[in-house]
């Protein structure tokens, strides 16, 4: 399963990727807005939006680039336990 995480803490980017790998997912993490982000996002199976740590512009940009088959999950917190719960629910 391909997972894209939008937002979150920049210092935890590696930990987000490691947790996704433990759940059998390939992850891309975008904590900050980057040029060409739409091309890098691709068509993930699951898009996680950490809404507390991301701008509205970046959320809209990510949602516009998501495909119809992409499951979008919004979470106000960007903690590891929040990510664990989301991955456990959607990879089961």
Residue, then its C-alpha position, 0 to 999 in steps of 0.5 A: x500500500x502506498x501512503x502519503x503523509x501531508x504535514x506533521x513534525x519535520x523532525x519525526x519524518x524518518x519515524x513516520x516512514x519507519x512506522x509505515x514500513x512496519x505496517x507493510x506500506x511505502x510512505x512519502x512524507x511532505x512536512x513542508x510545501x515543495x515545488x513539484x509536490x503534485x508530481x511527487x505525490x502520485x496516486x497513493x492508496x491512503x493520504x493522511x493529512x495532519x491538519x494541525x501542522x499544515x497550511x490550508x493551501x497545502x491541504x487543498x493542493x494535496x486534495x486536488x492532486x489525490x485520485x478518486x481511489x485515494x482514501x483521505x484521512x484527516x487527523x488533528x494530531x501528528x503523533x506516532x500513536x495517531x499514525x499507528x491507529x490510522x495505519x492499523x485501521x486501514x491496513x487490516 
